[in-house]
Amino acid sequence: MTAEGAIVVTADRIAELLQAGADPHTPLRGAEWTVGEAAAHLALAGRLMADIGAGEERPYGDGTPGGLAAANRAALAVFPQRDPAVLGAEIADTARRFVAVAADRDPGEAVLTPMGPMNMATMGSYLFTHLLGHGYDIAVALRGPHMVDREVVAFTLPFMRLAMPRVVNAGATDHHACYLLRVGRDRFAVTFSDGVPTVTDAPPRRPDCTIAIDPVAFLLLALGRWTAPTAMARAKVIAWGRKPWLGLRFPLLFTAP
């Protein structure tokens, strides 16, 4: 499957969940939103990403997790549609629109997104990650099959790698450490210097901590749907090296976007 195909398939799976008699008032687990609000957010985000992909300028928040949350609340307040079937159809339609407009642009072309500047290929990864995160929430709330599987998580990594330095929180202040992450077959390093992380393909020095993690666990942990103890309890992650205890601290250095 291609990254573009994964976007469409995932949007379609979310639409199927929403069109199967879903109750829009069903609360999401561990979140303030309902299924209807999450679906409305996905529909609005799909429009936004497709417009940006088509070359329109669409300012949205300030690129920080807090700024995005505020922009989301404001957008939902003026968008009353909560019918799951209607929203599911729009989620599927806007995903296809994004894929279509992106096909006409250079994958390396720079665009300005709600998470800051990135190229078109990474923006596709951003949209896909966004669909997976909220689609997972909707699936769990509706007790249906979620769409996060280890074969597609690789498509989220271009965005996840870019986003890491942009979502560092106060817990990283003055942090110095080199991490090697092994996410399934993928490898990359995150090196902190004075609390500022740099993401590279290979570690610049001997890692302090190597983290091997199941791809599904990585994504759900990175998006704040799981905690590190949850992943470890399910035997989905192990850490070793000179400072293996840093494995528990690593996810606490970031605020999920």
HELIX and SHEET records of a PDB file:
HELIX    1   1 ALA A    3  LEU A   18  1                                  16    
HELIX    2   2 VAL A   35  GLY A   53  1                                  19    
HELIX    3   3 PRO A   65  ALA A   77  1                                  13    
HELIX    4   4 PRO A   84  ALA A  103  1                                  20    
HELIX    5   5 MET A  120  LEU A  142  1                                  23    
HELIX    6   6 VAL A  153  THR A  156  5                                   4    
HELIX    7   7 LEU A  157  ALA A  163  1                                   7    
HELIX    8   8 MET A  164  ARG A  166  5                                   3    
HELIX    9   9 ALA A  170  ALA A  172  5                                   3    
HELIX   10  10 PRO A  215  ALA A  222  1                                   8    
HELIX   11  11 ALA A  228  ALA A  233  1                                   6    
HELIX   12  12 LEU A  246  ARG A  249  1                                   4    
HELIX   13  13 PHE A  250  LEU A  253  5                                   4    
SHEET    1   A 2 ALA A 110  THR A 113  0                                        
SHEET    2   A 2 GLY A 116  ASN A 119 -1                                        
SHEET    1   B 5 VAL A 196  THR A 200  0                                        
SHEET    2   B 5 ASP A 186  SER A 193 -1                                        
SHEET    3   B 5 ALA A 177  VAL A 183 -1                                        
SHEET    4   B 5 CYS A 209  ILE A 213  1                                        
SHEET    5   B 5 VAL A 237  TRP A 240 -1                                        
END                                                                             
